[in-house]
Amino acid sequence: MQKADKDIKQEVENVGIVFERCGFPPMPGRVLGYLLMAEPPHRSFDEIVDFLQASKSAISNALKFLEMQGLVIYITFSGDRKRYFKLNFEQWLSIVNRPQIVRMLRETLDQILAKRSDQYPEFNRSVEEIRDLYRLIEEELPKIIEKWQASRKKRNLQ
């Protein structure tokens, strides 16, 4: 294996770990890492299996999981019977733009704080800080998304 291949494998592993920490199962995280690093930015099922050195079953399950999440889609090419998988960046925005989840978490923390005693003020302050962060995200996220979409439109017009 060449150094460049080792570097790519390590980067894919690093990306996989980040996705794991975000709640993804290990293999889908690694598939996402590979598709982020792939050039061209699409890969066949067999290419994914070969690169990740995983079982066909593990890769199949990972791709099904990612397709169900909308994060990966497949494309085909005329005259080629294979399916090629690539990232679906439109869906990535929906992951970030989930104010209802942020609101539910903030409301839950509000309810918890209302029921907690004052016996553990340091812990309560920590919960309040997280609640306040969620409140800020809840307030600012729509503005951030709007600003990002405007800059995206502006780039596309140029």
Steps between C-alpha positions, in 0.01 A plus 500: 500500500634842404531784749220694327266199540595469868435872549158471336414193708600682817296806403198280426544339841522844666183617326329175599587564863352850482174360361500232770527770763197663336301183555554309177585131498869440417473372143265769363741758640788341313297479179426872533869564559594304189240676285627835627854408395416317175612645170290488291239558770306179439588136559352164413396253766803280425738796520363588844532139616859479370612830646348451844593132506164416649246231427243552229231469766654776714529735202151416376353575843700822527385619158137414580529696824651801320243484221217490756652808664514662155872566535603275212334439164597282211548589135536288191676552171369399161643164395623420853280280718675597822359744752736770617451663837557866572421752770168682492597844628146634483408268786799615707331837542195334648717344769611843613165664445296314760377774729226274634763269652689790654174643632396162647835466674482854635143449622599174664784671683261778607268236646785322675628823649152586626486168686853491641572605854764760586706234674751475214548854369814424299325221310195721448723775359647252252151400387404868471807569286412222258137616496618854424719371216201315351291816534767698313521233228121502477500877450802533271482189282227630268704818445815300429320274251345801328839673474661183366224453240539863385876459458440172316259671257746783452782255418277315253412823321864593443 
